[in-house]
Amino acid sequence: MSDHYQSRYAGLNTNQRFLIANQLAADYHLDVSQVLFTYLKVAEPILAKQTHTKQISEATQKQIDEQFEQTLLKLSHTKE
């Protein structure tokens, strides 16, 4: 078993972002644009604090994921 963090959302940083955003939108009953915009709004300030590397560290990705998931849950509850 690997000790590495396995991000559910790291694919949003790749060319698979629309496929993943479509699935997340269905899961959280949101629009795809809400999912993508929310990810950018969550990730940008966190990534701005990271040293200037092209690779996102596991710790940084985990921080993005935790905040992104919390935000998605809040958004999906406001639609109910």
N, C-alpha and C positions, 0 to 999 in steps of 0.2 A: 504494500500500500504506500502511495506517495505522500510525502509531507507537504508537497507543493499545493498552494491555494488554487482551486479550480473555479474560475470565474464563470458565472452563468451569463454575464453581460459583456465580457471582453470582445465578443464577436461584433459588438456595435462599433468597435474601432476598426473594423475590416470591411471588405467589399460585400460581406454577408449582412450588413446592417439592416437592409430593408426586409430581408427574410426574417431576421430575428425580431425586428420592430413589429412586423405583422403578427407574429406569434404572441409577443408581449401585449400588443394592443387587444388581441382576442382574449388573452388570459385576464387582463385587468379591465376589460370593457372600456377601452380608451381608443382614441383615434391614433393612427400611426404617426401623424405629425406631432401629437402630444408626447408620444414616447420618445421620438428622436429629439425634439426640442428639450424635453426634460433631461435627457441624458447629457446633452451639450451644456445645459445650465448647471447641472450638478458637477460634471467633470471639469469644466473650464477653470473654476477657481482652485480646485484641488491640483490640477496639472500645472497651474501657474506657479505654485509653490515648489514643484519638483525641479531639481537641477536640470539644466538644459541637455537632456538626453532624448533620443528618439524612442527609446524603449520605456514602457510604463512598468514600474516595479510592481511586484506582487502586493506589497503593502499599500501602494497607491491605488492599485486596481481594487483591492479589498475595501478601501475607504470609499472609493467611488461607488462600488456595488452596494455597500450598506446604505449610503445616503440615497442612492437612486431607488433602491427597493422601498425604502421608507416613503419617499416622495410618490412613487407609483401607487402605493397603498393608500396614501392620503388622497390622491387624485381620484382613485377608483371609488373610495368611500363617499366623496363629495357628489359623485354622479348617481348614487343610489337614492 
